[in-house]
Structures are given as structure tokens and as C-alpha cells.
Amino acid sequence: MKFIKNLIINALTAVGILIFLWLVISWADVLMHNDPITGDKQYMPGNAIVMMIGLTE
């Protein structure tokens, strides 16, 4: 029982870390491609920030 509990906790922790990294990478991608001088708005596919607020509309 303890093994299953630890496995679930570790899996949830790993998923949380991956989601956090996805958000950080997406935010950095928005910052790199959204400046007023060279802002090409060519965001990476699956960008979390773009999907959440719809910047491509």
C-alpha cells in the first residue's frame, strides 16, 4: 500500500514539474517573439500562453 501511495505522489509531482516547465518555456517563447521591433509572433506549437489567451486570433 505504501508503495502505491509513493508511486502516485511521485507521479503527481513529476506531472506538476512538467506543467510548470511547459508554462515557463511558453512564457519565454512569448517574450522572445512578441517584442515591438522584431515581433514575428511565430510562437512554438503548443504554446500554453497562446492557447490560454488566444494571441493568434
C-alpha distance matrix in Angstrom:
0.0 3.8 5.4 5.3 6.3 8.7 9.9 10.8 12.5 14.3 15.5 16.8 18.5 20.1 21.3 22.8 24.5 26.0 27.3 28.8 30.5 31.8 33.4 34.9 36.4 37.7 39.3 41.0 42.2 43.8 45.4 46.9 48.3 49.4 52.1 55.6 57.5 55.6 53.0 52.6 49.6 48.1 44.4 41.7 40.2 37.1 38.1 35.9 38.7 41.2 38.9 38.2 41.8 43.8 46.1 47.4 49.0
3.8 0.0 3.8 5.5 5.1 6.2 8.5 10.0 10.5 12.1 14.1 15.4 16.4 18.2 20.0 21.0 22.4 24.3 25.8 26.9 28.5 30.2 31.7 32.9 34.5 36.1 37.5 39.0 40.5 42.1 43.5 45.0 46.6 47.8 50.3 53.9 55.7 53.8 51.4 51.2 48.3 46.9 43.2 40.5 39.3 36.3 37.0 34.8 37.5 40.2 38.1 37.4 40.9 43.0 45.1 46.6 48.4
5.4 3.8 0.0 3.8 5.5 5.2 6.0 8.7 9.9 10.4 12.1 14.2 15.2 16.3 18.2 19.9 21.0 22.4 24.3 25.7 26.8 28.4 30.3 31.5 32.7 34.4 36.1 37.4 38.7 40.6 42.1 43.2 44.8 46.3 48.8 52.5 54.1 52.0 49.7 49.3 46.4 44.8 41.2 38.3 37.1 34.2 35.2 33.3 36.2 38.7 36.7 36.3 39.9 41.8 43.7 45.0 47.0
5.3 5.5 3.8 0.0 3.8 5.5 4.9 6.2 8.6 9.8 10.4 12.3 14.1 15.2 16.4 18.2 19.9 21.0 22.5 24.3 25.7 26.8 28.6 30.2 31.4 32.7 34.6 36.2 37.2 38.9 40.7 42.0 43.3 44.6 47.4 50.9 52.7 50.6 48.1 47.5 44.6 43.0 39.3 36.5 35.0 32.0 33.1 31.1 34.1 36.4 34.2 33.8 37.4 39.2 41.4 42.6 44.4
6.3 5.1 5.5 3.8 0.0 3.8 5.4 5.2 6.2 8.6 9.9 10.7 12.3 14.3 15.5 16.5 18.4 20.1 21.2 22.6 24.4 25.8 27.2 28.7 30.3 31.6 33.1 34.8 36.2 37.7 39.2 40.8 42.3 43.3 46.0 49.5 51.4 49.6 47.0 46.7 43.7 42.4 38.7 36.1 34.8 31.6 32.3 30.0 32.7 35.3 33.2 32.4 36.0 38.1 40.2 41.7 43.5
8.7 6.2 5.2 5.5 3.8 0.0 3.8 5.5 5.1 6.0 8.4 9.9 10.4 12.1 14.1 15.2 16.4 18.2 19.9 20.9 22.4 24.2 25.8 26.9 28.4 30.1 31.5 32.9 34.4 36.1 37.5 38.8 40.6 41.8 44.3 47.9 49.6 47.7 45.4 45.2 42.3 40.9 37.3 34.6 33.7 30.6 31.2 29.1 31.8 34.5 32.7 32.1 35.6 37.7 39.5 41.0 43.1
9.9 8.5 6.0 4.9 5.4 3.8 0.0 3.8 5.5 5.2 6.1 8.6 9.8 10.5 12.2 14.2 15.3 16.5 18.3 19.9 21.1 22.5 24.4 25.8 26.9 28.4 30.3 31.6 32.8 34.6 36.3 37.4 38.9 40.3 43.0 46.6 48.2 46.1 43.7 43.3 40.4 38.8 35.2 32.3 31.1 28.2 29.1 27.3 30.3 32.7 30.8 30.5 34.1 35.9 37.8 39.0 41.1
10.8 10.0 8.7 6.2 5.2 5.5 3.8 0.0 3.8 5.5 5.1 6.1 8.5 9.9 10.5 12.2 14.2 15.3 16.5 18.3 20.0 21.0 22.6 24.4 25.7 26.8 28.6 30.3 31.4 32.9 34.7 36.2 37.5 38.6 41.4 44.9 46.7 44.8 42.2 41.8 38.7 37.3 33.6 31.0 29.6 26.4 27.3 25.1 28.0 30.5 28.3 27.8 31.4 33.3 35.4 36.7 38.6
12.5 10.5 9.9 8.6 6.2 5.1 5.5 3.8 0.0 3.8 5.5 5.2 6.1 8.6 9.9 10.5 12.3 14.3 15.4 16.5 18.4 20.0 21.2 22.6 24.3 25.7 27.0 28.7 30.2 31.7 33.1 34.7 36.3 37.3 39.9 43.4 45.3 43.6 41.0 40.9 38.0 36.8 33.1 30.6 29.7 26.5 26.8 24.5 27.0 29.8 28.0 27.2 30.7 32.9 34.7 36.4 38.4
14.3 12.1 10.4 9.8 8.6 6.0 5.2 5.5 3.8 0.0 3.8 5.5 5.0 6.1 8.6 9.8 10.5 12.3 14.3 15.3 16.5 18.3 20.1 21.1 22.4 24.2 25.8 27.0 28.5 30.3 31.7 32.9 34.7 36.0 38.5 42.1 43.7 41.8 39.5 39.3 36.5 35.1 31.4 28.8 28.0 25.1 25.5 23.6 26.3 29.1 27.5 27.1 30.6 32.6 34.1 35.6 37.9
15.5 14.1 12.1 10.4 9.9 8.4 6.1 5.1 5.5 3.8 0.0 3.8 5.4 5.1 6.2 8.6 9.9 10.6 12.3 14.2 15.4 16.5 18.5 20.0 21.1 22.4 24.4 25.8 26.9 28.6 30.4 31.6 33.0 34.3 37.1 40.7 42.3 40.2 37.7 37.3 34.4 32.8 29.2 26.4 25.3 22.3 23.1 21.2 24.3 26.7 24.9 24.7 28.3 30.0 31.8 33.0 35.2
16.8 15.4 14.2 12.3 10.7 9.9 8.6 6.1 5.2 5.5 3.8 0.0 3.8 5.4 5.1 6.1 8.6 9.8 10.5 12.2 14.2 15.2 16.6 18.4 19.9 20.9 22.5 24.4 25.6 27.0 28.7 30.3 31.6 32.6 35.4 38.8 40.8 38.9 36.3 36.1 33.0 31.8 28.1 25.7 24.6 21.3 21.7 19.4 22.1 24.8 22.9 22.2 25.8 27.8 29.7 31.2 33.2
18.5 16.4 15.2 14.1 12.3 10.4 9.8 8.5 6.1 5.0 5.4 3.8 0.0 3.8 5.5 5.1 6.2 8.6 9.9 10.6 12.3 14.3 15.5 16.6 18.3 19.9 21.2 22.7 24.3 25.9 27.2 28.7 30.4 31.5 34.0 37.5 39.3 37.6 35.2 35.2 32.4 31.3 27.5 25.2 24.7 21.6 21.6 19.4 21.8 24.8 23.4 22.7 26.0 28.3 29.7 31.5 33.7
20.1 18.2 16.3 15.2 14.3 12.1 10.5 9.9 8.6 6.1 5.1 5.4 3.8 0.0 3.8 5.4 5.1 6.2 8.7 9.9 10.6 12.3 14.3 15.4 16.4 18.2 20.0 21.1 22.4 24.4 25.8 26.9 28.6 30.1 32.6 36.2 37.8 35.8 33.4 33.2 30.5 29.0 25.4 22.7 22.2 19.4 19.6 18.0 20.8 23.5 22.2 22.1 25.5 27.3 28.6 30.0 32.5
21.3 20.0 18.2 16.4 15.5 14.1 12.2 10.5 9.9 8.6 6.2 5.1 5.5 3.8 0.0 3.8 5.5 5.1 6.2 8.6 9.9 10.5 12.4 14.3 15.3 16.3 18.3 20.0 20.9 22.5 24.4 25.7 27.0 28.2 31.0 34.5 36.3 34.3 31.7 31.3 28.3 27.0 23.2 20.7 19.8 16.6 17.1 15.1 18.1 20.6 19.0 18.8 22.4 24.1 25.7 27.0 29.3
22.8 21.0 19.9 18.2 16.5 15.2 14.2 12.2 10.5 9.8 8.6 6.1 5.1 5.4 3.8 0.0 3.8 5.4 5.2 6.2 8.6 9.9 10.7 12.4 14.3 15.3 16.6 18.5 20.0 21.2 22.7 24.5 25.9 26.8 29.4 32.9 34.9 33.2 30.6 30.6 27.6 26.7 23.0 20.9 20.4 17.2 16.8 14.4 16.7 19.7 18.5 17.7 21.0 23.2 24.6 26.5 28.7
24.5 22.4 21.0 19.9 18.4 16.4 15.3 14.2 12.3 10.5 9.9 8.6 6.2 5.1 5.5 3.8 0.0 3.8 5.5 5.1 6.2 8.6 9.9 10.5 12.2 14.1 15.3 16.5 18.2 20.0 21.2 22.5 24.4 25.6 28.0 31.6 33.3 31.5 29.2 29.3 26.7 25.6 21.9 19.8 19.8 17.1 16.4 14.6 16.8 19.9 19.3 18.8 21.9 24.0 24.8 26.6 29.2
26.0 24.3 22.4 21.0 20.1 18.2 16.5 15.3 14.3 12.3 10.6 9.8 8.6 6.2 5.1 5.4 3.8 0.0 3.8 5.4 5.1 6.1 8.7 9.9 10.5 12.1 14.2 15.3 16.3 18.3 20.0 21.0 22.5 24.0 26.6 30.3 31.8 29.7 27.3 27.0 24.3 22.9 19.2 16.7 16.5 13.8 13.6 12.3 15.1 17.7 16.9 17.1 20.3 21.9 22.8 24.1 26.9
27.3 25.8 24.3 22.5 21.2 19.9 18.3 16.5 15.4 14.3 12.3 10.5 9.9 8.7 6.2 5.2 5.5 3.8 0.0 3.8 5.4 5.0 6.3 8.7 9.9 10.5 12.3 14.3 15.2 16.5 18.4 20.0 21.1 22.2 25.0 28.5 30.3 28.5 25.8 25.6 22.6 21.6 17.8 15.8 15.4 12.2 11.7 9.5 12.1 14.9 13.9 13.6 16.9 18.8 20.0 21.6 24.0
28.8 26.9 25.7 24.3 22.6 20.9 19.9 18.3 16.5 15.3 14.2 12.2 10.6 9.9 8.6 6.2 5.1 5.4 3.8 0.0 3.8 5.4 5.2 6.3 8.7 9.8 10.6 12.4 14.2 15.4 16.7 18.5 20.2 21.0 23.4 27.0 28.9 27.3 24.8 25.2 22.3 21.8 18.1 16.5 16.9 14.1 12.6 10.4 12.1 15.4 15.2 14.5 17.2 19.5 20.2 22.2 24.8
30.5 28.5 26.8 25.7 24.4 22.4 21.1 20.0 18.4 16.5 15.4 14.2 12.3 10.6 9.9 8.6 6.2 5.1 5.4 3.8 0.0 3.8 5.4 5.1 6.0 8.4 9.8 10.6 12.1 14.2 15.3 16.4 18.3 19.8 22.1 25.8 27.3 25.4 23.2 23.3 20.9 19.8 16.2 14.3 15.2 13.0 11.6 10.6 12.4 15.4 15.6 15.7 18.3 20.0 20.1 21.8 24.8
31.8 30.2 28.4 26.8 25.8 24.2 22.5 21.0 20.0 18.3 16.5 15.2 14.3 12.3 10.5 9.9 8.6 6.1 5.0 5.4 3.8 0.0 3.8 5.5 5.3 6.0 8.5 10.0 10.5 12.2 14.3 15.3 16.5 17.9 20.7 24.3 25.9 23.8 21.3 21.0 18.2 17.0 13.3 11.3 11.7 9.2 8.0 7.1 9.6 12.1 12.1 12.7 15.4 16.7 17.1 18.5 21.5
33.4 31.7 30.3 28.6 27.2 25.8 24.4 22.6 21.2 20.1 18.5 16.6 15.5 14.3 12.4 10.7 9.9 8.7 6.3 5.2 5.4 3.8 0.0 3.8 5.5 5.1 6.1 8.6 9.8 10.5 12.3 14.2 15.4 16.1 18.8 22.3 24.3 22.7 19.9 20.2 17.3 16.9 13.2 12.2 13.0 10.4 8.0 6.1 7.2 10.5 11.0 10.6 12.9 14.9 15.2 17.3 20.0
34.9 32.9 31.5 30.2 28.7 26.9 25.8 24.4 22.6 21.1 20.0 18.4 16.6 15.4 14.3 12.4 10.5 9.9 8.7 6.3 5.1 5.5 3.8 0.0 3.8 5.4 5.1 6.2 8.6 10.0 10.6 12.4 14.4 15.4 17.5 21.2 22.8 21.3 19.1 19.8 17.3 17.0 13.7 12.8 14.5 12.8 10.1 9.2 9.5 12.6 14.0 13.7 15.4 17.3 16.8 18.9 22.0
36.4 34.5 32.7 31.4 30.3 28.4 26.9 25.7 24.3 22.4 21.1 19.9 18.3 16.4 15.3 14.3 12.2 10.5 9.9 8.7 6.0 5.3 5.5 3.8 0.0 3.8 5.4 5.1 6.2 8.7 9.9 10.5 12.4 14.2 16.5 20.2 21.4 19.4 17.3 17.4 15.2 14.3 11.0 9.7 11.7 10.7 8.2 8.8 9.7 11.9 13.5 14.2 15.9 16.9 16.1 17.6 21.0
37.7 36.1 34.4 32.7 31.6 30.1 28.4 26.8 25.7 24.2 22.4 20.9 19.9 18.2 16.3 15.3 14.1 12.1 10.5 9.8 8.4 6.0 5.1 5.4 3.8 0.0 3.8 5.4 5.0 6.3 8.7 9.9 10.7 12.0 14.9 18.4 20.0 18.0 15.4 15.4 12.6 12.0 8.4 7.8 9.6 8.3 5.1 5.7 6.1 8.1 9.9 10.8 12.2 13.1 12.4 14.0 17.2
39.3 37.5 36.1 34.6 33.1 31.5 30.3 28.6 27.0 25.8 24.4 22.5 21.2 20.0 18.3 16.6 15.3 14.2 12.3 10.6 9.8 8.5 6.1 5.1 5.4 3.8 0.0 3.8 5.4 5.1 6.3 8.7 10.1 10.5 12.9 16.4 18.3 17.0 14.4 15.3 12.8 13.2 10.1 10.7 12.9 11.8 8.2 7.9 6.4 9.1 11.5 11.4 12.0 13.6 12.3 14.7 17.8
41.0 39.0 37.4 36.2 34.8 32.9 31.6 30.3 28.7 27.0 25.8 24.4 22.7 21.1 20.0 18.5 16.5 15.3 14.3 12.4 10.6 10.0 8.6 6.2 5.1 5.4 3.8 0.0 3.8 5.4 5.1 6.2 8.7 10.0 11.7 15.5 16.8 15.2 13.3 14.3 12.6 12.7 10.1 10.5 13.5 13.3 10.0 10.9 9.8 11.8 14.5 14.9 15.3 16.4 14.6 16.4 19.8
42.2 40.5 38.7 37.2 36.2 34.4 32.8 31.4 30.2 28.5 26.9 25.6 24.3 22.4 20.9 20.0 18.2 16.3 15.2 14.2 12.1 10.5 9.8 8.6 6.2 5.0 5.4 3.8 0.0 3.8 5.4 5.1 6.2 8.4 10.9 14.5 15.6 13.4 11.2 11.4 9.4 9.0 6.4 7.1 10.4 10.9 7.8 9.9 9.1 9.8 12.8 14.1 14.4 14.5 12.5 13.6 17.2
43.8 42.1 40.6 38.9 37.7 36.1 34.6 32.9 31.7 30.3 28.6 27.0 25.9 24.4 22.5 21.2 20.0 18.3 16.5 15.4 14.2 12.2 10.5 10.0 8.7 6.3 5.1 5.4 3.8 0.0 3.8 5.5 5.3 5.7 8.7 12.1 14.0 12.4 9.5 10.3 7.8 8.9 6.6 8.8 11.6 11.8 8.3 9.7 7.5 7.9 11.5 12.2 11.6 12.0 9.5 11.3 14.7
45.4 43.5 42.1 40.7 39.2 37.5 36.3 34.7 33.1 31.7 30.4 28.7 27.2 25.8 24.4 22.7 21.2 20.0 18.4 16.7 15.3 14.3 12.3 10.6 9.9 8.7 6.3 5.1 5.4 3.8 0.0 3.8 5.7 5.5 6.9 10.6 12.2 11.3 9.1 11.1 9.8 11.2 9.8 11.9 15.1 15.4 11.8 12.9 10.5 11.5 15.0 15.3 14.5 15.2 12.5 14.5 17.6
46.9 45.0 43.2 42.0 40.8 38.8 37.4 36.2 34.7 32.9 31.6 30.3 28.7 26.9 25.7 24.5 22.5 21.0 20.0 18.5 16.4 15.3 14.2 12.4 10.5 9.9 8.7 6.2 5.1 5.5 3.8 0.0 3.8 5.9 6.8 10.6 11.0 9.1 7.8 9.2 8.8 9.5 8.8 10.8 14.4 15.6 12.5 14.5 12.9 13.2 16.7 17.7 17.0 17.0 14.1 15.2 18.6
48.3 46.6 44.8 43.3 42.3 40.6 38.9 37.5 36.3 34.7 33.0 31.6 30.4 28.6 27.0 25.9 24.4 22.5 21.1 20.2 18.3 16.5 15.4 14.4 12.4 10.7 10.1 8.7 6.2 5.3 5.7 3.8 0.0 3.8 6.0 9.1 9.8 7.4 4.9 5.7 5.1 6.3 6.6 9.6 12.9 14.6 11.8 14.2 12.3 11.5 15.1 16.6 15.5 14.8 11.5 12.1 15.5
49.4 47.8 46.3 44.6 43.3 41.8 40.3 38.6 37.3 36.0 34.3 32.6 31.5 30.1 28.2 26.8 25.6 24.0 22.2 21.0 19.8 17.9 16.1 15.4 14.2 12.0 10.5 10.0 8.4 5.7 5.5 5.9 3.8 0.0 3.8 6.6 8.7 7.7 4.5 6.8 5.7 8.6 8.8 12.2 15.1 16.2 13.0 14.7 12.0 11.2 15.0 15.8 13.9 13.5 10.0 11.3 14.1
52.1 50.3 48.8 47.4 46.0 44.3 43.0 41.4 39.9 38.5 37.1 35.4 34.0 32.6 31.0 29.4 28.0 26.6 25.0 23.4 22.1 20.7 18.8 17.5 16.5 14.9 12.9 11.7 10.9 8.7 6.9 6.8 6.0 3.8 0.0 3.8 5.7 6.0 4.6 8.2 8.7 11.5 12.2 15.4 18.6 19.8 16.6 18.1 15.3 14.9 18.7 19.2 17.2 17.0 13.4 14.7 17.3
55.6 53.9 52.5 50.9 49.5 47.9 46.6 44.9 43.4 42.1 40.7 38.8 37.5 36.2 34.5 32.9 31.6 30.3 28.5 27.0 25.8 24.3 22.3 21.2 20.2 18.4 16.4 15.5 14.5 12.1 10.6 10.6 9.1 6.6 3.8 0.0 3.8 6.1 5.5 9.0 10.2 13.5 14.8 18.4 21.3 22.7 19.6 21.1 18.1 17.2 21.0 21.4 18.9 18.4 14.6 15.7 17.6
57.5 55.7 54.1 52.7 51.4 49.6 48.2 46.7 45.3 43.7 42.3 40.8 39.3 37.8 36.3 34.9 33.3 31.8 30.3 28.9 27.3 25.9 24.3 22.8 21.4 20.0 18.3 16.8 15.6 14.0 12.2 11.0 9.8 8.7 5.7 3.8 0.0 3.8 5.8 8.9 11.3 13.8 15.8 19.1 22.2 24.1 21.3 23.3 20.6 19.7 23.4 24.3 22.0 21.2 17.4 17.9 20.1
55.6 53.8 52.0 50.6 49.6 47.7 46.1 44.8 43.6 41.8 40.2 38.9 37.6 35.8 34.3 33.2 31.5 29.7 28.5 27.3 25.4 23.8 22.7 21.3 19.4 18.0 17.0 15.2 13.4 12.4 11.3 9.1 7.4 7.7 6.0 6.1 3.8 0.0 3.8 5.9 8.9 10.7 13.0 16.1 19.3 21.5 19.0 21.4 19.3 18.1 21.7 23.1 21.2 20.1 16.4 16.4 19.0
53.0 51.4 49.7 48.1 47.0 45.4 43.7 42.2 41.0 39.5 37.7 36.3 35.2 33.4 31.7 30.6 29.2 27.3 25.8 24.8 23.2 21.3 19.9 19.1 17.3 15.4 14.4 13.3 11.2 9.5 9.1 7.8 4.9 4.5 4.6 5.5 5.8 3.8 0.0 3.8 5.5 8.2 10.2 13.6 16.6 18.5 15.9 18.2 15.8 14.4 18.1 19.4 17.5 16.3 12.6 12.7 15.4
52.6 51.2 49.3 47.5 46.7 45.2 43.3 41.8 40.9 39.3 37.3 36.1 35.2 33.2 31.3 30.6 29.3 27.0 25.6 25.2 23.3 21.0 20.2 19.8 17.4 15.4 15.3 14.3 11.4 10.3 11.1 9.2 5.7 6.8 8.2 9.0 8.9 5.9 3.8 0.0 3.8 5.4 8.4 11.7 14.4 16.8 14.9 17.7 15.9 13.9 17.2 19.2 17.6 15.7 12.2 11.3 14.2
49.6 48.3 46.4 44.6 43.7 42.3 40.4 38.7 38.0 36.5 34.4 33.0 32.4 30.5 28.3 27.6 26.7 24.3 22.6 22.3 20.9 18.2 17.3 17.3 15.2 12.6 12.8 12.6 9.4 7.8 9.8 8.8 5.1 5.7 8.7 10.2 11.3 8.9 5.5 3.8 0.0 3.8 5.7 9.4 11.7 13.7 11.6 14.2 12.4 10.1 13.4 15.4 13.9 12.0 8.7 7.9 11.2
48.1 46.9 44.8 43.0 42.4 40.9 38.8 37.3 36.8 35.1 32.8 31.8 31.3 29.0 27.0 26.7 25.6 22.9 21.6 21.8 19.8 17.0 16.9 17.0 14.3 12.0 13.2 12.7 9.0 8.9 11.2 9.5 6.3 8.6 11.5 13.5 13.8 10.7 8.2 5.4 3.8 0.0 3.8 6.7 9.0 11.8 10.4 13.7 13.0 10.7 13.5 16.2 15.4 13.4 10.7 9.3 12.8
44.4 43.2 41.2 39.3 38.7 37.3 35.2 33.6 33.1 31.4 29.2 28.1 27.5 25.4 23.2 23.0 21.9 19.2 17.8 18.1 16.2 13.3 13.2 13.7 11.0 8.4 10.1 10.1 6.4 6.6 9.8 8.8 6.6 8.8 12.2 14.8 15.8 13.0 10.2 8.4 5.7 3.8 0.0 3.8 6.5 8.5 6.7 10.1 9.7 7.8 10.5 13.2 13.1 11.6 9.5 8.9 12.7
41.7 40.5 38.3 36.5 36.1 34.6 32.3 31.0 30.6 28.8 26.4 25.7 25.2 22.7 20.7 20.9 19.8 16.7 15.8 16.5 14.3 11.3 12.2 12.8 9.7 7.8 10.7 10.5 7.1 8.8 11.9 10.8 9.6 12.2 15.4 18.4 19.1 16.1 13.6 11.7 9.4 6.7 3.8 0.0 3.8 6.2 5.7 9.4 10.4 9.2 10.9 13.9 14.8 13.5 12.3 11.5 15.2
40.2 39.3 37.1 35.0 34.8 33.7 31.1 29.6 29.7 28.0 25.3 24.6 24.7 22.2 19.8 20.4 19.8 16.5 15.4 16.9 15.2 11.7 13.0 14.5 11.7 9.6 12.9 13.5 10.4 11.6 15.1 14.4 12.9 15.1 18.6 21.3 22.2 19.3 16.6 14.4 11.7 9.0 6.5 3.8 0.0 3.8 5.6 9.0 10.9 9.2 9.6 13.0 14.5 12.9 12.7 11.4 14.6
37.1 36.3 34.2 32.0 31.6 30.6 28.2 26.4 26.5 25.1 22.3 21.3 21.6 19.4 16.6 17.2 17.1 13.8 12.2 14.1 13.0 9.2 10.4 12.8 10.7 8.3 11.8 13.3 10.9 11.8 15.4 15.6 14.6 16.2 19.8 22.7 24.1 21.5 18.5 16.8 13.7 11.8 8.5 6.2 3.8 0.0 3.8 6.0 8.9 8.0 7.2 10.4 12.7 11.8 12.4 12.0 14.9
38.1 37.0 35.2 33.1 32.3 31.2 29.1 27.3 26.8 25.5 23.1 21.7 21.6 19.6 17.1 16.8 16.4 13.6 11.7 12.6 11.6 8.0 8.0 10.1 8.2 5.1 8.2 10.0 7.8 8.3 11.8 12.5 11.8 13.0 16.6 19.6 21.3 19.0 15.9 14.9 11.6 10.4 6.7 5.7 5.6 3.8 0.0 3.8 5.6 5.4 6.2 8.7 10.4 10.2 10.2 10.8 13.9
35.9 34.8 33.3 31.1 30.0 29.1 27.3 25.1 24.5 23.6 21.2 19.4 19.4 18.0 15.1 14.4 14.6 12.3 9.5 10.4 10.6 7.1 6.1 9.2 8.8 5.7 7.9 10.9 9.9 9.7 12.9 14.5 14.2 14.7 18.1 21.1 23.3 21.4 18.2 17.7 14.2 13.7 10.1 9.4 9.0 6.0 3.8 0.0 3.8 5.5 5.1 6.1 8.7 9.7 10.6 12.1 14.7
38.7 37.5 36.2 34.1 32.7 31.8 30.3 28.0 27.0 26.3 24.3 22.1 21.8 20.8 18.1 16.7 16.8 15.1 12.1 12.1 12.4 9.6 7.2 9.5 9.7 6.1 6.4 9.8 9.1 7.5 10.5 12.9 12.3 12.0 15.3 18.1 20.6 19.3 15.8 15.9 12.4 13.0 9.7 10.4 10.9 8.9 5.6 3.8 0.0 3.8 5.4 5.1 6.2 7.8 8.1 10.5 13.0
41.2 40.2 38.7 36.4 35.3 34.5 32.7 30.5 29.8 29.1 26.7 24.8 24.8 23.5 20.6 19.7 19.9 17.7 14.9 15.4 15.4 12.1 10.5 12.6 11.9 8.1 9.1 11.8 9.8 7.9 11.5 13.2 11.5 11.2 14.9 17.2 19.7 18.1 14.4 13.9 10.1 10.7 7.8 9.2 9.2 8.0 5.4 5.5 3.8 0.0 3.8 5.5 5.5 5.1 5.2 6.9 9.5
38.9 38.1 36.7 34.2 33.2 32.7 30.8 28.3 28.0 27.5 24.9 22.9 23.4 22.2 19.0 18.5 19.3 16.9 13.9 15.2 15.6 12.1 11.0 14.0 13.5 9.9 11.5 14.5 12.8 11.5 15.0 16.7 15.1 15.0 18.7 21.0 23.4 21.7 18.1 17.2 13.4 13.5 10.5 10.9 9.6 7.2 6.2 5.1 5.4 3.8 0.0 3.8 5.8 5.4 7.6 8.6 10.4
38.2 37.4 36.3 33.8 32.4 32.1 30.5 27.8 27.2 27.1 24.7 22.2 22.7 22.1 18.8 17.7 18.8 17.1 13.6 14.5 15.7 12.7 10.6 13.7 14.2 10.8 11.4 14.9 14.1 12.2 15.3 17.7 16.6 15.8 19.2 21.4 24.3 23.1 19.4 19.2 15.4 16.2 13.2 13.9 13.0 10.4 8.7 6.1 5.1 5.5 3.8 0.0 3.8 5.9 8.5 10.7 11.8
41.8 40.9 39.9 37.4 36.0 35.6 34.1 31.4 30.7 30.6 28.3 25.8 26.0 25.5 22.4 21.0 21.9 20.3 16.9 17.2 18.3 15.4 12.9 15.4 15.9 12.2 12.0 15.3 14.4 11.6 14.5 17.0 15.5 13.9 17.2 18.9 22.0 21.2 17.5 17.6 13.9 15.4 13.1 14.8 14.5 12.7 10.4 8.7 6.2 5.5 5.8 3.8 0.0 3.8 5.9 8.9 9.4
43.8 43.0 41.8 39.2 38.1 37.7 35.9 33.3 32.9 32.6 30.0 27.8 28.3 27.3 24.1 23.2 24.0 21.9 18.8 19.5 20.0 16.7 14.9 17.3 16.9 13.1 13.6 16.4 14.5 12.0 15.2 17.0 14.8 13.5 17.0 18.4 21.2 20.1 16.3 15.7 12.0 13.4 11.6 13.5 12.9 11.8 10.2 9.7 7.8 5.1 5.4 5.9 3.8 0.0 3.8 5.5 5.9
46.1 45.1 43.7 41.4 40.2 39.5 37.8 35.4 34.7 34.1 31.8 29.7 29.7 28.6 25.7 24.6 24.8 22.8 20.0 20.2 20.1 17.1 15.2 16.8 16.1 12.4 12.3 14.6 12.5 9.5 12.5 14.1 11.5 10.0 13.4 14.6 17.4 16.4 12.6 12.2 8.7 10.7 9.5 12.3 12.7 12.4 10.2 10.6 8.1 5.2 7.6 8.5 5.9 3.8 0.0 3.8 5.6
47.4 46.6 45.0 42.6 41.7 41.0 39.0 36.7 36.4 35.6 33.0 31.2 31.5 30.0 27.0 26.5 26.6 24.1 21.6 22.2 21.8 18.5 17.3 18.9 17.6 14.0 14.7 16.4 13.6 11.3 14.5 15.2 12.1 11.3 14.7 15.7 17.9 16.4 12.7 11.3 7.9 9.3 8.9 11.5 11.4 12.0 10.8 12.1 10.5 6.9 8.6 10.7 8.9 5.5 3.8 0.0 3.8
49.0 48.4 47.0 44.4 43.5 43.1 41.1 38.6 38.4 37.9 35.2 33.2 33.7 32.5 29.3 28.7 29.2 26.9 24.0 24.8 24.8 21.5 20.0 22.0 21.0 17.2 17.8 19.8 17.2 14.7 17.6 18.6 15.5 14.1 17.3 17.6 20.1 19.0 15.4 14.2 11.2 12.8 12.7 15.2 14.6 14.9 13.9 14.7 13.0 9.5 10.4 11.8 9.4 5.9 5.6 3.8 0.0
